[in-house]
Amino acid sequence: MASETRATQTRRRGPLALFAAWCVHDIEEALTFPSTFDALAGRTGVERLRISKGQSWGAVGLMGVLVAFACWRGALSDGRSQLYRATVAGLESHVSTHLAASLVQRRYTAGVATAVPVMLPGALAARSELRRAGRPLRAGDYARGAALLLPAALASQVVARMFPSRQNRR
């Protein structure tokens, strides 16, 4: 009985590590989305890309609901939840999108400072826990992760921008 409890607690470390890493990473994103999107709007001339501080925090908060729910499902199901597995795979892959965005724009972009030192280790810890439990991530988990997180991130940005900003965008 005691070893079963210890094993369950160990399997819950992955969801906790993933969510903690996401929180730190997305605090950086929320703080820096406005400057990143201002620069992108300036380069493209698309003013609708600009986002206020409040809208930035709103978008991150919306994604936080999804990530928190996925991690909760992962802990309850001992990593069997497809939502959790997709989130682990998607957040691991998400690191490369930050690196690519900064390379393409040749500048700092929101989230790149914590992508490798924070988000990647959190995702790898969760993935390692799944592997140790005999449930390694598969290619389908990565495909579901992209199919889940890309539209969710876009929807979060769109919904957050639907609310007028009371703050100066700069």
LINFENMO-V862286 format. One record per helix or strand. SS is the DSSP state (~ for helix, > for strand). FROM is the first residue (numbers start at 1). LEN is the number of residues. Records with the same first field share a line. If there is no record, write none. Layout:
SS = FROM-LEN ; FROM-LEN
//
This chain:
~ = 2-43 ; 47-3 ; 53-24 ; 82-24 ; 112-21 ; 139-23
//
